[in-house]
């Protein structure tokens, strides 16, 4: 019997973060396809800062080995704001709404 490939990471205890992106219009919401090696928290934050997403509306983290999942949207929004503040740079436009929604204070564009 043929089976589908597993979505469980092969290297044991791994935390995975995925982004729900809003493409707008008729396309709407979709979980972004991500290479398994690019699902770490740091990689997702870097990709958000680099503009790899259109309009992220939710970020979830999970660990199948430990059996947990979280909505990481607020923590990641705060981290993006903190990094941009520390670097003296504007929050990228593609994540500005998300950071504003989850980050606790309005984004002020300089």
N, CA and C atoms as a LAMMPS dump frame, in Angstrom:
ITEM: TIMESTEP
0
ITEM: NUMBER OF ATOMS
330
ITEM: BOX BOUNDS ff ff ff
-5.0000000000000000e+02 5.0000000000000000e+02
-5.0000000000000000e+02 5.0000000000000000e+02
-5.0000000000000000e+02 5.0000000000000000e+02
ITEM: ATOMS id mol type element x y z
1 1 1 N 0.838 -1.177 0
2 1 2 C 0 0 0
3 1 3 C 0.884 1.241 0
4 2 1 N 0.587 2.176 -0.862
5 2 2 C 1.365 3.406 -0.982
6 2 3 C 0.912 4.414 0.068
7 3 1 N 1.857 5.079 0.722
8 3 2 C 1.53 6.079 1.739
9 3 3 C 2.093 7.43 1.353
10 4 1 N 1.528 8.47 1.933
11 4 2 C 2.03 9.826 1.718
12 4 3 C 3.296 10.016 2.536
13 5 1 N 4.173 10.917 2.078
14 5 2 C 5.374 11.189 2.87
15 5 3 C 5.006 11.802 4.21
16 6 1 N 5.807 11.531 5.206
17 6 2 C 5.561 12.041 6.552
18 6 3 C 5.912 13.521 6.643
19 7 1 N 5.127 14.268 7.428
20 7 2 C 5.468 15.665 7.7
21 7 3 C 6.267 15.782 8.988
22 8 1 N 6.491 14.664 9.66
23 8 2 C 7.261 14.652 10.896
24 8 3 C 8.737 14.806 10.551
25 9 1 N 9.438 15.754 11.183
26 9 2 C 10.86 15.938 10.891
27 9 3 C 11.637 14.645 11.121
28 10 1 N 12.628 14.402 10.272
29 10 2 C 13.403 13.169 10.348
30 10 3 C 14.524 13.217 11.377
31 11 1 N 14.904 14.394 11.819
32 11 2 C 16.054 14.482 12.72
33 11 3 C 15.646 14.572 14.188
34 12 1 N 14.589 13.896 14.534
35 12 2 C 14.205 13.808 15.941
36 12 3 C 13.534 15.051 16.462
37 13 1 N 14.05 15.564 17.556
38 13 2 C 13.425 16.664 18.279
39 13 3 C 13.681 17.994 17.577
40 14 1 N 12.738 18.421 16.754
41 14 2 C 12.89 19.657 15.983
42 14 3 C 11.651 20.524 16.131
43 15 1 N 11.886 21.806 16.411
44 15 2 C 10.782 22.765 16.427
45 15 3 C 10.612 23.305 15.015
46 16 1 N 9.365 23.366 14.57
47 16 2 C 9.035 23.806 13.216
48 16 3 C 8.128 25.023 13.322
49 17 1 N 8.39 26.038 12.495
50 17 2 C 7.562 27.243 12.448
51 17 3 C 7.082 27.435 11.016
52 18 1 N 5.772 27.655 10.873
53 18 2 C 5.164 27.857 9.559
54 18 3 C 4.368 29.155 9.555
55 19 1 N 4.309 29.794 8.387
56 19 2 C 3.658 31.094 8.245
57 19 3 C 2.398 30.962 7.39
58 20 1 N 1.287 31.472 7.926
59 20 2 C 0.048 31.592 7.158
60 20 3 C 0.09 32.961 6.494
61 21 1 N 0.106 32.972 5.177
62 21 2 C 0.284 34.21 4.418
63 21 3 C -1.015 34.558 3.699
64 22 1 N -1.322 35.844 3.63
65 22 2 C -2.515 36.324 2.935
66 22 3 C -2.083 36.905 1.597
67 23 1 N -2.454 36.215 0.531
68 23 2 C -2.098 36.665 -0.814
69 23 3 C -3.137 37.614 -1.386
70 24 1 N -4.232 37.828 -0.633
71 24 2 C -5.269 38.757 -1.054
72 24 3 C -6.119 38.222 -2.193
73 25 1 N -7.164 38.976 -2.473
74 25 2 C -8.033 38.661 -3.605
75 25 3 C -8.547 37.235 -3.63
76 26 1 N -8.552 36.675 -4.804
77 26 2 C -9.089 35.327 -4.997
78 26 3 C -8.171 34.248 -4.459
79 27 1 N -6.899 34.531 -4.35
80 27 2 C -5.954 33.528 -3.845
81 27 3 C -6.178 33.304 -2.356
82 28 1 N -6.271 34.383 -1.589
83 28 2 C -6.573 34.288 -0.164
84 28 3 C -5.428 33.77 0.686
85 29 1 N -5.779 33.042 1.746
86 29 2 C -4.82 32.555 2.734
87 29 3 C -4.24 31.208 2.33
88 30 1 N -2.951 31.018 2.647
89 30 2 C -2.305 29.727 2.405
90 30 3 C -1.102 29.579 3.322
91 31 1 N -0.882 28.355 3.786
92 31 2 C 0.345 28.058 4.521
93 31 3 C 1.455 27.987 3.487
94 32 1 N 2.516 28.742 3.709
95 32 2 C 3.606 28.802 2.74
96 32 3 C 4.382 27.497 2.711
97 33 1 N 4.709 27.061 1.486
98 33 2 C 5.572 25.899 1.344
99 33 3 C 6.957 26.282 1.826
100 34 1 N 7.548 25.394 2.604
101 34 2 C 8.841 25.691 3.193
102 34 3 C 9.705 24.443 3.178
103 35 1 N 10.943 24.598 2.778
104 35 2 C 11.886 23.494 2.839
105 35 3 C 12.053 23.104 4.308
106 36 1 N 12.055 21.834 4.628
107 36 2 C 12.169 21.423 6.036
108 36 3 C 13.375 22.022 6.761
109 37 1 N 14.447 22.307 6.032
110 37 2 C 15.625 22.886 6.683
111 37 3 C 15.452 24.381 6.967
112 38 1 N 14.361 24.985 6.459
113 38 2 C 14.12 26.422 6.633
114 38 3 C 12.954 26.718 7.565
115 39 1 N 12.699 25.848 8.53
116 39 2 C 11.543 26.03 9.413
117 39 3 C 11.929 26.387 10.841
118 40 1 N 13.192 26.72 11.063
119 40 2 C 13.606 27.114 12.412
120 40 3 C 13.081 28.517 12.717
121 41 1 N 12.986 28.829 13.981
122 41 2 C 12.522 30.148 14.399
123 41 3 C 13.388 31.248 13.799
124 42 1 N 14.682 31.098 13.868
125 42 2 C 15.597 32.122 13.362
126 42 3 C 15.441 32.307 11.849
127 43 1 N 15.286 31.231 11.116
128 43 2 C 15.125 31.327 9.668
129 43 3 C 13.824 32.029 9.307
130 44 1 N 12.742 31.702 10.004
131 44 2 C 11.456 32.352 9.727
132 44 3 C 11.539 33.848 10.024
133 45 1 N 12.154 34.222 11.131
134 45 2 C 12.31 35.646 11.456
135 45 3 C 13.144 36.349 10.375
136 46 1 N 14.234 35.735 9.981
137 46 2 C 15.089 36.326 8.944
138 46 3 C 14.316 36.483 7.629
139 47 1 N 13.546 35.449 7.246
140 47 2 C 12.763 35.524 6.012
141 47 3 C 11.689 36.61 6.09
142 48 1 N 11.081 36.783 7.253
143 48 2 C 10.099 37.861 7.431
144 48 3 C 10.765 39.217 7.258
145 49 1 N 11.927 39.393 7.865
146 49 2 C 12.656 40.657 7.747
147 49 3 C 13.153 40.913 6.326
148 50 1 N 13.409 39.84 5.576
149 50 2 C 13.895 39.969 4.202
150 50 3 C 12.776 40.107 3.18
151 51 1 N 11.51 40.11 3.641
152 51 2 C 10.393 40.3 2.725
153 51 3 C 9.988 39.065 1.939
154 52 1 N 10.23 37.887 2.489
155 52 2 C 9.897 36.649 1.786
156 52 3 C 8.41 36.296 1.826
157 53 1 N 7.626 37.045 2.6
158 53 2 C 6.198 36.775 2.726
159 53 3 C 5.404 38 2.277
160 54 1 N 4.173 37.754 1.784
161 54 2 C 3.329 38.83 1.28
162 54 3 C 2.677 39.629 2.396
163 55 1 N 1.95 38.925 3.265
164 55 2 C 1.216 39.555 4.354
165 55 3 C 0.937 38.487 5.42
166 56 1 N 1.928 38.192 6.26
167 56 2 C 1.745 37.121 7.243
168 56 3 C 0.638 37.455 8.241
169 57 1 N -0.261 36.501 8.449
170 57 2 C -1.369 36.729 9.375
171 57 3 C -1.287 35.829 10.608
172 58 1 N -0.48 34.797 10.565
173 58 2 C -0.345 33.897 11.712
174 58 3 C 0.936 33.089 11.53
175 59 1 N 1.627 32.849 12.642
176 59 2 C 2.812 31.998 12.627
177 59 3 C 2.645 30.978 13.74
178 60 1 N 2.737 29.72 13.375
179 60 2 C 2.596 28.662 14.372
180 60 3 C 3.904 27.901 14.494
181 61 1 N 4.149 27.438 15.705
182 61 2 C 5.299 26.591 15.966
183 61 3 C 4.805 25.277 16.531
184 62 1 N 5.517 24.209 16.224
185 62 2 C 5.144 22.919 16.8
186 62 3 C 6.361 22.02 16.908
187 63 1 N 6.224 21.043 17.771
188 63 2 C 7.249 20.037 17.979
189 63 3 C 6.521 18.707 18.144
190 64 1 N 6.612 17.854 17.139
191 64 2 C 5.868 16.594 17.181
192 64 3 C 6.443 15.612 18.187
193 65 1 N 7.733 15.691 18.437
194 65 2 C 8.341 14.789 19.411
195 65 3 C 7.838 15.098 20.812
196 66 1 N 7.778 16.394 21.141
197 66 2 C 7.321 16.805 22.465
198 66 3 C 5.806 16.944 22.541
199 67 1 N 5.132 16.95 21.402
200 67 2 C 3.677 16.995 21.372
201 67 3 C 3.067 18.343 21.717
202 68 1 N 3.654 19.438 21.216
203 68 2 C 3.08 20.754 21.5
204 68 3 C 2.997 21.597 20.236
205 69 1 N 2.132 22.583 20.289
206 69 2 C 2.05 23.597 19.24
207 69 3 C 1.695 24.924 19.904
208 70 1 N 2.132 26.022 19.282
209 70 2 C 1.869 27.356 19.825
210 70 3 C 1.558 28.326 18.693
211 71 1 N 0.843 29.384 19.024
212 71 2 C 0.692 30.52 18.13
213 71 3 C 1.845 31.451 18.485
214 72 1 N 2.834 31.528 17.617
215 72 2 C 4.043 32.304 17.89
216 72 3 C 3.978 33.713 17.302
217 73 1 N 2.829 34.101 16.778
218 73 2 C 2.696 35.381 16.076
219 73 3 C 3.125 36.577 16.925
220 74 1 N 2.65 36.648 18.161
221 74 2 C 2.96 37.795 19.012
222 74 3 C 4.446 37.841 19.363
223 75 1 N 5.013 36.718 19.754
224 75 2 C 6.433 36.689 20.127
225 75 3 C 7.325 37.074 18.946
226 76 1 N 6.986 36.582 17.764
227 76 2 C 7.799 36.895 16.588
228 76 3 C 7.626 38.352 16.187
229 77 1 N 6.428 38.889 16.282
230 77 2 C 6.208 40.312 15.974
231 77 3 C 7.035 41.191 16.908
232 78 1 N 7.046 40.849 18.185
233 78 2 C 7.846 41.628 19.146
234 78 3 C 9.337 41.503 18.853
235 79 1 N 9.778 40.331 18.446
236 79 2 C 11.19 40.133 18.107
237 79 3 C 11.568 40.931 16.858
238 80 1 N 10.707 40.955 15.872
239 80 2 C 10.972 41.744 14.659
240 80 3 C 11.064 43.222 15.013
241 81 1 N 10.137 43.704 15.834
242 81 2 C 10.172 45.108 16.25
243 81 3 C 11.475 45.41 17.008
244 82 1 N 11.852 44.532 17.919
245 82 2 C 13.072 44.745 18.71
246 82 3 C 14.315 44.771 17.821
247 83 1 N 14.392 43.87 16.866
248 83 2 C 15.559 43.846 15.977
249 83 3 C 15.614 45.088 15.102
250 84 1 N 14.475 45.5 14.574
251 84 2 C 14.457 46.707 13.741
252 84 3 C 14.817 47.945 14.566
253 85 1 N 14.3 48.018 15.796
254 85 2 C 14.645 49.135 16.678
255 85 3 C 16.143 49.148 16.959
256 86 1 N 16.706 47.987 17.274
257 86 2 C 18.132 47.89 17.609
258 86 3 C 19.017 48.249 16.42
259 87 1 N 18.552 47.919 15.209
260 87 2 C 19.332 48.193 14.01
261 87 3 C 19.023 49.569 13.418
262 88 1 N 18.043 50.28 14.015
263 88 2 C 17.672 51.591 13.51
264 88 3 C 17.072 51.548 12.117
265 89 1 N 16.332 50.509 11.828
266 89 2 C 15.74 50.374 10.496
267 89 3 C 14.224 50.293 10.586
268 90 1 N 13.566 50.611 9.484
269 90 2 C 12.118 50.502 9.413
270 90 3 C 11.703 49.036 9.392
271 91 1 N 10.54 48.764 9.936
272 91 2 C 9.966 47.436 9.82
273 91 3 C 9.536 47.267 8.372
274 92 1 N 9.918 46.156 7.722
275 92 2 C 9.559 45.968 6.315
276 92 3 C 8.044 46.083 6.098
277 93 1 N 7.67 46.719 5.016
278 93 2 C 6.26 46.978 4.742
279 93 3 C 5.428 45.699 4.706
280 94 1 N 5.981 44.609 4.183
281 94 2 C 5.218 43.373 4.046
282 94 3 C 4.846 42.746 5.391
283 95 1 N 5.551 43.097 6.464
284 95 2 C 5.212 42.547 7.791
285 95 3 C 4.692 43.62 8.744
286 96 1 N 4.585 44.856 8.261
287 96 2 C 4.178 45.966 9.124
288 96 3 C 2.812 45.739 9.761
289 97 1 N 1.822 45.293 8.987
290 97 2 C 0.478 45.047 9.544
291 97 3 C 0.517 43.953 10.606
292 98 1 N 1.272 42.921 10.341
293 98 2 C 1.377 41.807 11.293
294 98 3 C 2.043 42.257 12.59
295 99 1 N 3.12 43.004 12.474
296 99 2 C 3.823 43.499 13.664
297 99 3 C 2.925 44.46 14.425
298 100 1 N 2.196 45.293 13.699
299 100 2 C 1.271 46.23 14.327
300 100 3 C 0.17 45.478 15.081
301 101 1 N -0.367 44.443 14.455
302 101 2 C -1.469 43.672 15.036
303 101 3 C -1.025 42.878 16.266
304 102 1 N 0.149 42.26 16.205
305 102 2 C 0.593 41.379 17.282
306 102 3 C 1.652 41.992 18.193
307 103 1 N 2.304 43.063 17.742
308 103 2 C 3.453 43.591 18.465
309 103 3 C 3.167 44.553 19.578
310 104 1 N 1.91 44.915 19.803
311 104 2 C 1.566 45.69 20.973
312 104 3 C 1.546 47.198 20.834
313 105 1 N 2.143 47.76 19.808
314 105 2 C 2.077 49.2 19.609
315 105 3 C 2.119 49.486 18.116
316 106 1 N 1.534 50.576 17.664
317 106 2 C 1.504 50.871 16.234
318 106 3 C 2.901 51.061 15.657
319 107 1 N 3.064 50.634 14.425
320 107 2 C 4.318 50.831 13.72
321 107 3 C 4.344 52.258 13.198
322 108 1 N 5.397 52.991 13.537
323 108 2 C 5.559 54.358 13.045
324 108 3 C 6.559 54.316 11.902
325 109 1 N 6.096 54.69 10.716
326 109 2 C 6.978 54.702 9.561
327 109 3 C 7.792 55.977 9.583
328 110 1 N 9.111 55.842 9.495
329 110 2 C 10.01 57.002 9.509
330 110 3 C 10.158 57.599 8.14
